[in-house]
Amino acid sequence: MNTPAASAAAPAADTTLLVNEFWRRMASNDFVSVGELLAEDFVLDWPQSGERFRGAERFVRMNQEYPANGPWRFRVHRVVGGAHDAVSDVVVTDGVQQARVISFFDCDLAAGRVRRLVEFWPEPYAAPPNRAHLAEPIDDTEGEGG
């Protein structure tokens, strides 16, 4: 069986390029093409819900089967990378629901693949009134293109 991870991936020059390519492919909504960037032993963890998805095939199916009101759109606010890892801050929407995801990537640059991904999906909440005199609202477009 030819799983998504079985396709060839090119070596990546650095982690930020690999992560930006990951999000570019996610924005295409062609999740099989995203699977091509995942290592054979890829693992995705969602600590908040206690879920672990092993392998590219399960990652692809989870994204294909996730309930959506339309195609997913992704706005990358920031990607910061190190020698083998990177962090991204991305807003995801299907036109009805919107969420922010903070993602931690562990990358194999020689293979051009993501080995592990840990995602946090924080719930927004209203700022408490007792800090109103100290704070200002954050513009949701700040940091785009990073």
Secondary structure, DSSP 8 states (H G I E B T S, - for coil): ---GGGS-----SSHHHHHHHHHHHHHTT-HHHHHTTEEEEEEEEETTTTEEEESHHHHHHHHHHS--SS--EEEEEEEEE-SSEEEEEEEEE-SS-EEEEEEEEEEETTTTEEEEEEEE--------GGGTTT-----TTTTTT-
